Amino acid sequence: MTQPYPDRPRPTDARPARTRPARLTWAQVRAQWPLALVLIGLAVSLGFVFVDRWRRGAFLLGVVALGAAMLRASLSYERARLLAVRTKGFDVVFFTGIGVVIVWLATSVDSLGTG
């Protein structure tokens, strides 16, 4: 009895070779500096929130979003790397809108005695 397709391996013949992902080089990590700046700003703003300085943390979060908008507007897609989510126009409008709203909320909400 012959196989209908002798040149195709059967599923039980052999396991497919596992391939390793490419190693991450220092140059690839260093190229992500716009995203790193935004993440560092996010971490600092969350640090303010965790130590009960929520208005300062919220204000800084808004400033970080505005900074992300400026970075996205000034850098090309190749330089922005992971900071680029959609088109440049959408990213700039989105980051600017979020930043303005958060800064406005942080400055307009009464502190209720929490500073």
Residue pairs with C-beta under 8 A, 6 or more apart in sequence:
31 81
32 81
32 82
34 68
34 71
34 72
34 75
34 79
34 80
34 81
34 83
35 81
35 82
35 83
37 67
37 71
38 64
38 67
38 68
38 71
38 83
41 60
41 61
41 63
41 64
41 67
42 61
42 64
44 60
45 57
45 58
45 60
45 61
45 64
46 57
46 61
47 57
48 54
48 56
48 57
48 60
49 57
49 58
50 57
52 114
53 115
54 114
55 106
55 109
55 111
55 114
55 115
56 106
58 102
58 105
58 106
59 102
59 103
59 106
59 107
61 102
61 106
62 98
62 99
62 100
62 101
62 102
62 103
62 104
62 105
62 106
63 99
63 103
64 99
65 95
65 96
65 98
65 99
65 102
66 95
66 96
66 99
66 100
66 103
67 99
68 83
68 95
68 99
69 91
69 92
69 95
69 96
69 99
71 80
71 83
72 80
72 83
72 84
72 88
72 91
72 92
72 95
73 88
73 92
75 83
77 84
77 88
83 91
84 91
85 91
86 94
